Amino acid sequence: MMKLNCWNLHSIFNITQCIYLLLILSIIESVSEIDNLINCSRSLSRVVRNAIINDLLPQFTHTNIEITSTCPFKPGSDVYYNQELNKREEESNRWHCDLCGKTFFTDYYIDKHMINKHNESLILQSDTVCLADYCKYYRCEVLSQSLRDIYWEEILCDEVELEILYEECMNLMKSCIRVDEWPSNTDELNELELDLIHHLNSSICSYLHCSRYQLDPHPNTPRTIVFYYTVGGTCVVLFILFYYAVLFMYYLDMNRLPPVRESVKPLDINLPRAR
């Protein structure tokens, strides 16, 4: 009986140790996840967020299909969702913070302001995601138009690796579509669901192939056109101002020069000699 009691006590002690260990591991994992969310790249998350707003969410609205609660791209799951919701671009290079009313000249400075003054507005929940983690599906380096060696990227492109990414991308998109049960054959889906899958594939996942990876899905967006017109117009104005400045300085220097006097040579008059 005594041996049995000791054995029971020993078992209870081991179970208690396991419970404490599991609690500690869960706390460490939670802290690690929160730390990852806080250090989430804002610039890369913005690239993915813009692609979601432009290419993913409109397709769900068009087909009137509800997005699943487990979809990482649903509104509100972004760690920066509240902060981005309270940023307004009033005009070119003028940003307004709706949380405190301050104004900033660039989005860089308003982002710094959000970090320093409104970090409590971050969404840190169990289903919160860092959108930058999905850059591999949205091709952030292409959409952000960052400087890179496109030639070598095309030469060294691994079609097998991209095929794996493509399958992962399509499975991820399917997980966002609310369907009672996914059939083994997509032909069994209704017309709206097929239309949604087709659009999500063509606008996002289909670019995960070597022949399409470097393509921009929106090459002539209004923002890009306005940017080029602004830069071009500024260059023309600066050239005209430079031209007239040089012309003005030239005529100013000409007026400062003393008048040129012609030298008068003495007349060589040969008078007749007296005889």
C-alpha positions in Angstrom: 0.0 0.0 0.0 2.9 2.3 0.9 4.6 1.5 -2.4 1.4 2.3 -4.3 1.0 5.7 -2.6 4.6 6.6 -3.3 4.1 5.6 -6.9 1.0 7.7 -7.1 2.8 10.7 -5.6 5.6 10.3 -8.1 3.2 10.1 -11.0 1.3 13.2 -9.8 4.7 15.0 -9.5 5.7 14.1 -13.0 2.3 15.2 -14.4 2.6 18.5 -12.6 6.1 19.0 -14.0 4.7 18.3 -17.5 1.9 20.8 -17.1 4.3 23.5 -15.9 6.6 22.7 -18.8 3.8 23.0 -21.3 2.7 26.3 -19.8 6.2 27.7 -20.0 6.5 26.6 -23.6 3.2 28.1 -24.5 4.2 31.4 -22.9 7.5 31.4 -24.7 5.7 30.7 -28.0 3.2 33.5 -27.4 6.0 36.0 -26.6 7.8 34.9 -29.8 4.7 35.4 -31.9 4.0 38.8 -30.4 7.7 39.8 -31.0 7.4 38.7 -34.6 4.2 40.8 -35.1 5.8 43.9 -33.5 8.9 43.6 -35.7 6.8 42.9 -38.8 8.1 44.8 -41.9 5.8 47.8 -42.6 7.0 48.4 -46.1 6.6 44.8 -47.2 3.2 44.5 -45.4 2.1 47.6 -47.4 3.0 45.9 -50.7 0.9 42.8 -49.8 -1.9 44.9 -48.3 -2.2 46.9 -51.6 -2.3 43.7 -53.6 -5.1 42.3 -51.3 -7.1 45.6 -51.6 -6.6 45.7 -55.4 -6.7 42.1 -56.5 -8.2 39.9 -53.8 -11.0 41.6 -51.9 -12.8 43.0 -55.0 -13.2 39.5 -56.3 -15.0 38.4 -53.2 -17.3 41.5 -53.4 -17.9 40.9 -57.1 -19.0 37.2 -56.6 -20.7 38.0 -53.3 -18.9 35.0 -51.7 -18.1 35.4 -48.0 -14.4 35.2 -47.0 -13.6 32.6 -44.3 -12.7 33.6 -40.7 -9.5 31.7 -40.9 -8.3 33.5 -44.1 -5.1 35.5 -43.2 -6.2 38.1 -45.7 -9.5 39.0 -44.2 -10.0 42.6 -43.1 -8.8 43.1 -39.5 -6.3 40.3 -39.3 -3.4 42.6 -40.3 -1.3 43.6 -37.3 -1.2 47.2 -38.7 -4.9 47.3 -39.7 -6.0 50.0 -37.1 -3.0 52.2 -37.8 -3.5 52.0 -41.6 -7.2 52.7 -41.1 -6.3 55.9 -39.2 -3.8 57.2 -41.8 -5.2 59.6 -44.5 -3.3 61.0 -47.5 -4.9 64.4 -47.8 -2.9 65.4 -50.8 0.4 64.5 -52.4 3.1 64.1 -49.7 0.7 65.2 -46.9 -0.5 62.6 -44.4 -2.9 63.0 -41.5 -3.1 60.9 -38.3 -6.7 60.5 -37.3 -5.7 59.2 -33.9 -4.2 62.5 -32.7 -4.7 65.0 -35.6 -1.1 65.6 -36.5 0.1 66.1 -40.1 3.2 64.7 -41.8 4.9 65.3 -45.1 5.6 61.7 -46.1 4.3 58.2 -45.2 7.7 57.4 -43.7 7.3 60.0 -40.9 3.8 59.1 -40.1 4.8 55.4 -39.9 7.6 56.5 -37.4 4.9 58.5 -35.5 2.6 55.4 -35.3 5.5 53.4 -33.9 6.5 56.0 -31.3 3.1 57.3 -30.2 0.4 54.8 -31.1 2.0 51.4 -30.7 -0.9 50.4 -28.4 -3.2 50.4 -31.5 -1.5 47.3 -33.0 -3.7 44.3 -33.3 -2.1 41.5 -31.3 -4.6 38.6 -31.2 -4.4 34.9 -31.8 -5.4 35.2 -35.5 -3.3 38.3 -36.2 -0.9 37.9 -39.1 2.1 39.8 -40.5 1.3 40.3 -44.1 5.0 40.5 -45.0 5.2 36.8 -44.3 3.2 36.2 -47.5 5.6 38.1 -49.8 6.6 34.9 -51.5 3.1 34.6 -52.9 2.7 38.2 -53.8 6.2 38.8 -55.2 6.9 41.9 -53.1 10.3 42.5 -54.7 8.5 42.8 -58.1 5.5 44.9 -56.9 7.7 47.2 -54.9 9.8 47.9 -58.0 13.0 47.6 -55.9 16.3 47.6 -57.7 17.5 44.1 -58.6 19.3 42.2 -61.3 16.3 41.0 -63.3 18.6 39.3 -65.9 20.1 37.0 -63.4 16.8 36.4 -61.6 15.3 35.2 -64.9 18.3 33.0 -65.7 18.4 31.4 -62.3 14.7 31.1 -61.9 13.7 27.7 -60.5 10.5 26.5 -62.1 10.2 23.5 -59.7 10.4 25.8 -56.7 7.8 28.2 -58.2 5.5 25.3 -58.9 5.5 24.4 -55.2 4.8 28.0 -54.4 2.0 28.1 -56.9 0.3 25.0 -55.3 0.7 26.6 -51.9 -0.8 29.8 -53.2 -3.8 28.1 -54.7 -4.4 26.1 -51.5 -4.2 29.4 -49.5 -6.7 31.1 -51.8 -9.1 28.1 -51.5 -8.9 28.3 -47.7 -10.3 31.9 -48.0 -13.4 30.8 -49.9 -16.3 29.7 -47.8 -17.4 26.3 -49.2 -19.2 23.6 -47.2 -16.8 21.0 -48.6 -14.2 21.2 -51.3 -14.9 18.6 -54.0 -12.2 16.5 -55.5 -13.0 18.1 -58.9 -13.4 21.8 -59.2 -16.0 21.3 -62.0 -18.5 20.4 -59.2 -18.3 24.0 -57.9 -21.0 26.5 -58.9 -20.3 29.2 -61.5 -19.6 32.0 -59.0 -17.1 29.8 -57.0 -15.3 28.8 -60.2 -15.2 32.4 -61.4 -13.7 33.5 -58.0 -11.0 30.8 -58.2 -10.2 31.8 -61.8 -9.8 35.4 -60.9 -7.7 34.7 -57.8 -5.4 32.5 -59.9 -5.1 35.0 -62.8 -4.5 38.0 -60.6 -2.2 36.5 -57.9 -1.0 32.9 -58.2 -0.5 32.7 -62.0 2.5 34.9 -61.7 4.4 32.2 -59.8 6.0 30.9 -63.0 9.4 31.9 -64.5 7.7 33.3 -67.7 5.5 35.6 -65.7 7.3 36.2 -62.4 8.7 39.6 -63.4 5.5 41.0 -64.9 3.7 43.8 -63.2 -0.1 43.1 -63.0 -0.8 46.9 -63.0 1.9 48.5 -65.2 -0.1 51.7 -65.9 -1.7 52.5 -62.6 -2.9 56.1 -62.3 -0.5 56.7 -59.4 2.5 55.6 -61.6 1.3 57.8 -64.5 0.9 60.8 -62.2 4.4 60.2 -60.7 6.0 60.2 -64.2 4.1 63.3 -65.3 5.2 65.1 -62.1 8.8 64.2 -62.5 8.8 65.0 -66.2 7.1 68.4 -65.7 9.5 69.3 -62.8 12.5 68.5 -65.1 11.2 70.7 -67.9 10.6 73.6 -65.5 14.1 73.3 -64.0 15.6 73.2 -67.5 13.8 76.4 -68.5 14.8 78.1 -65.3 18.4 77.0 -65.8 18.4 78.2 -69.4 17.1 81.7 -68.5 19.5 82.0 -65.5 22.5 81.3 -67.8 21.1 83.8 -70.4 20.6 86.4 -67.7 24.1 86.0 -66.3 25.6 86.3 -69.8 23.9 89.6 -70.5 24.7 90.9 -67.0 28.4 90.2 -67.6 28.2 91.9 -71.0 26.9 95.1 -69.5 29.6 95.2 -66.9 32.4 95.2 -69.4 34.0 98.6 -70.1 33.4 100.1 -73.5 36.1 99.3 -76.0 37.9 102.5 -77.2 39.6 102.4 -80.6 43.2 103.6 -80.5 43.8 106.7 -82.6 46.9 106.6 -84.6 48.8 109.9 -85.2 48.5 111.2 -88.7 51.6 110.8 -90.7 51.6 114.1 -92.7 54.6 114.6 -94.9 55.0 118.3 -95.2 57.0 119.7 -98.1 60.5 120.7 -97.1 61.6 124.2 -97.6 64.1 124.8 -100.3 
